[in-house]
Amino acid sequence: MEHIGKHALVTGGGSGIGRAIAEALADAGAEVTITGRRAEVLEEAGRGSKRLHPLVMDVTDAASVRDGIAAAVAERGPVAICVANAGIAEGGPFLKLSLRDWRQTMTTNLDGVFLTFQAALQSLPEDVPGRYIVVSSIAGVRGLKNAIPYTASKHGVIGLIHGLSEEFMFKRPVTFNALCPGYVDTDIVHNQLPGLMRRFDVDRDAAEAIIAKGNRHKRLLQVDETTAAAMWLCSDAARSVNGQSIQIAGGQV
């Protein structure tokens, strides 16, 4: 899929995996709308390329998604590449979780993808090729203890792309796929380290090693590994890859 001049939209595009994917798409010639809730984070990311366009948008708010994507489409055209990356990763023992905890995770991680994909796809003419990708997790293909809402939400987005790939297979030249990375060397992982250090009375390196054990090769993934998979899914070479969950976790999950 030729990226030059295409409009791509990446939610959670101001940091981590989302930012890396957005930057790679911009480098390949796409005009990339990066969304998130923090204007200063988006603006800082946007300074890296004239093809990165910050847009404050809250994926938990239907009006914000609808109006935000409409504004981006008015400026840069239909969304040919959509990467639903925005999400939260919070957990705790199942019996101590509140319904509010559950709903907050579902609203962000699952409802947010539904709203984003729907609004973006409505902008795309029926004969124009598209690549729609959700960043799920290894939690989408296996269970993670003390992270039940997160696990359920990431399973849910894989179900969403399964259904969408079937529904649009013969209607539009659009593919729907999920990326399922393991533990990646990003702020989400770094923010967990202080708690692990206190819990196990270990230093930072040991805490990082504890998290890395969640990957089959017992190393933290680098962001470029997920970025490369996303760029391949956006390419012409992946035009027949549809409804798939690509595991990036150092081995079989």
Buried (B, 14 or more C-beta within 10 A) or exposed (E): BEBEEBBBBBBBBBBBBBBBBBBBBBBBBBBBBBBBBEEEBBBBBBEEBEBBBBBBBBBBBBEBBBEBBEEBBEEBBBBBBBBBBBBBBEBEEEEEBEEEBBEBBBBBBBBBBBBBBBBBBEBBEEEBBBBBBBBBBBBBBBEBEEBBBBBBBBBBBBEBBBEBBEEBBEEBBBBBBBBBBBBBBBEBBEEBBEEBBEEEEBEEEEBBBBBBEBBBEEBBBEBEBBBBBBBEBBBEEBEEBBBBBBBBBBEEB
